[in-house]
């Protein structure tokens, strides 16, 4: 494997020497430049695996160079060296495409960590094929995943329920330099408010009633990896303040601990709610909103993805090991349906159709699509019957027919229905079938 090469841009000789020595000990060959123009010339003339640039340079600034690199040398990760506490400039650098930022005075341990992750960018596994679809919306989403996975910037993923926001977060993690580290997903709406601080930051034995041993927090569990905060809009305001401080300082203090612990986790977040509206109404802190929303991605709704629904349907059927195929009526029905539940609804719809279909071909009628009644607001109905009731009736009839065909041999009936014996037994009990 050839030796990695880095370009260091700083007009202070002491800083250049410190960076060169540090990178040299990591077996990285280093060149230096003292201004923007010479840096551009070197980047254009040679191959580099990494770039470190100071913010203030004699003929411009680091932000200008970061922006130039996105169009001229997009495969070279660049980290910006900023003055201590200059958070606004650091955030701006991340938005322009910087991989990460380093604050002065330089922390060599942090510097080495950032450099190691930057060098992993080029070799990170590209697994965006899990984002299926040929629509323009999905092509744009895959391009965005490719871009943000190379950065360390916080990313906020918005989109309706069921669109696949956690899948996008996992792909950002897997495709980036933290891919070999932990991916820790957290549903912020599922943790009781009184336990949040302990769950997020951990606690020490005896710090409160029930704390019988030390506990590692979710934030520490994601160290050197990614913390995915799903449904972040559900965080109470008090917890939002604590999370903001952790993101800014990169340290946590477990409940009952006297000292803070450093933590290096990338923050990805998601919600189906409109955070900007929540900020305007005072339900979400504005300062936290701008820290987690450095880069925003929106996952498109399934109804906005043209013909992707058929590609997804075939993939789901294959995943279900289904022998049944969609006929023309089913394909047309899928293309015409608006999918309020998005990809999650499509998965549930096809799993139900595969379970109940006995003919080997899935038709439009097997899909049991939702229709909203104009006479009964709020109730999901098909015709005049509630959807849940009709689905149970169809399931009951299919199971009874399968049992009759197999002379009530449950193992054979389960095989005929494409179910496991356990699944069939559960449905027989749930539906009250006399078997």
Order of alpha helices (4+ residues) and beta strands (2+ residues): beta-alpha-beta-alpha-beta-beta-beta-alpha-beta-alpha-beta-alpha-alpha-beta-alpha-beta-alpha-alpha-beta-alpha-beta-beta-beta-alpha-alpha-beta-alpha-beta-alpha-alpha-beta-alpha-beta-beta-beta-alpha-alpha-alpha
